Structures are given as structure tokens and as C-alpha cells.
Amino acid sequence: VFARDKVRYTPDEDQFGFPEFAQNADELATTIKDEGFASGDCEDYAILLAVMYKGAGFRSAIVLAPNHAATLVQLPGYKKTNRILSIDGESGWVWAEATGGNNHLGWMPERFIGAELGVYEVEDKAITEVEPPDKPVTTITPRGGSSGIHISPFFSVIAMMWLLSLFRRRRRVRN
């Protein structure tokens, strides 16, 4: 309920000027703390919700569905669900959706049942510091800026996936 009620759905294009841009959970939480709410789209909701479940001691994962992102949480024995999911043969994963006002825990949209899903479990792993290469600084500006380099949305998504890989391991989902 917290993620659903404290984040206002806003497309990335409207908010950042890019077709895809994922915020991390700390950014959203800080904005909520400072302003009472934050803005984001489905992957922002999913990242915040997955990190909140992980922080509460539950195993969680970010699930990428066709044109959507949501959260999975490991809740063996949870009964109020329309679908129990299995990841790499491990059952007990349920869909957790923060977008929309009436999506209760365990409700998986019918359009994603049987769809190919990518799942990235949120894990506690140390991040090692790496020295940046000796290269000149590059200025990046959003679309419409008068100088700098425009980064393709494709590379933005690749960068987001790379960052997620630091915190998860990839698993396959079976409905």
C-alpha cells in the first residue's frame, strides 16, 4: 500500500525526457520523505516494492513482463492468489503489484500468465569500488538540450539491467 499510495504514476518521457529511465529505491524513498510523494512508472514501483520486501526480510524479485515491470515475493503457503509461480523449480512466489489502485497481493494479470517473464532476485551482495578509467568527462543532457551527447533509450535500458545485475541473480519463471 505504501508504494502504491506514495508514488504517482508518471511516464519516464514526461518526467525525465527519456522513453525509459529507472530510479533506484533510495531516490524514491528520499523524495517521498522530503515531499510526501514521488513520481515514477512501473519499474520504479517494482524496484521500490522489491527493496521494501527485501528490507522486511522476505525474498523478492523484480519481474519484467511484456511492456511492464512488477515484483515477486517468496510467500510459500499464501492462499489469496490467482497464481503461484515457480522460479527454477522453487514454488511459492506470488505477484506483487504497486501500480493501480485495486491490485491486491497475489493477483497476477491474466495477460502475463503464460508470457515469457524475466526475473531478477534482489540480493545482498557487496559492491566493490572500481577506479574510473583515465578519460575526459562527458556531459550528458536530456533530449532538447543544446549541448552534450544524446544517449539512446536502448543504452539506458542496458544500463538499468546492468545495475540490477549487481543486486540479483537471473532466474527463470514457470507459471
N, C-alpha and C positions, 0 to 999 in steps of 0.2 A: 504494500500500500504506500509506503514512504516514497519509493522510486516513482510509482505511478502518479502520486499526488504532488510531488515536488519538482518534477521535470515537465516542462511544457513542450509538446511535440512541435519541433521546428525543423524543416528540411535543411540539410547542410548548405545547399545553394543559397538559401535565404539568410542563413546565419553567418557563413564563412566565405561565400562566393565560390565554393568548390562543390562539384557534384557529390563527392564523398570526403568526409573528414571525421575521424573518430576522436572523441575526447576521452581522457582517462578518468577513472573513478575519483581520483583526488581533485581534479579540476571541477567536476560536477559537485562534489561534496563541499568544496570551498565556496563555490558560487552559491549553493543552497544556504550555507551557513551565513554568508555575507549579505545575500539579497533575499533570502526566503524561498527562492525557486531558482531553477536553472533551465536552459533550453537545450534540446537535443533531439535526435531521431532514434530509430530503433536500436542501432548498435550502441548508442550512448546509454540508453535504458538497460540494454543487455549487460554491458560492461559493469555499470553501477550495481545492478542487481546481483550479478555473479560474484562480485567482490564483497558485497554485503553478506551473501550466504556464506562465502568462504570465511569472512571475518567472524561469523556467528558459529563457526565450527563445522559447517556442512561442506561436503564435496560439491563443487559446482563447475559448470562448463558453459562456454558461450557456444551457441548453436547457430550456424549460418544456413539458412533456408533460401530458396529462390526469392530474391528481392526482399529479404527480411533477416533480422537477427533477433534472437531471444536467448533465454537462459535455461539450462537444465540443472536440476538439483537432485542429488542422490538421496532418495527417501524410500528405502525398502519398506513395504507394508502400507504405504499411503494408499488409501482406498478411493478418495474423491477425485478420480482422474478418468478421462476418456481413453487414455493410452499409457501403458507402462512401456518405457523404452529400455533397450539393452545396448550397452556400449561394449564392444569386444567381448560379448558373452556375459557381461555383468548386468543383471537386471536391476530394476528399482529406480531408474532415472525418470523424473517427471518434468514436464514442460512448465516453465515459469515465465509469464508474460507480463511486462510492466506497461506496454503500450495499450491504450484503450481503457475505458472505464469499467468494463464488466468481465474482464478475463480473470477467472479465479485460478488459483494454483492447481495445476494438473490438467487444465484444459488445453489440448493441442488442437490448433486449427485443422479442420479436415483437409484443406488444400496441401498441407505438409505431410500428411500420412502417406507413406509410400514414396515420398520425394527423396532425392539424394540430398543428404544433410552433411555438413562438415561440423565437427565438434572439437572444441579446444578446451581441455580441462584447465581450470585455474589452479596453479600450483605454487607452493612456497619454494622458490629457488633463488639462490643468491645471484645477484647481478655483479659481474666483475667490471671494474673500471678499465677502460681501454684508452690509451693516449690517441688523440686525433692525429691524422696524418698532417704533414707539413704542406698545406695547400692554402692558397688565398681564400679569404672569407667570401662567400657568395651571398648576395642579398636576394631574398625571395619575396615577391609581393603577390597578393591576390589578383585575380583577373581584373582588368581595368586599371591596374597600376601603370604608372608611366615609365618605370624602370625596373630592372631586375629580370629574373628568369621565371617563366611560367612553368609550373610543374604539372604534368599530365595527371588527370584523375587516376589513371591506371597506376602510376607510381605512388600516389597517395594510398591507394588500397594495398599495394605491395608493402609499403612501409608499415601500414597498420597491422598487416598479417605478420610481418617480421617482429614487431613489438609484441604482439600476442604470443608469438612462439617463445618469447623469453619467459612467459608465465604459465605455459601449459604444455601438454603433450597431445599430439593429434590422435584421435581415436575414431573408429567407425561406429555409426549408429545403425541399429536394426530395429524396425518397428515391430 
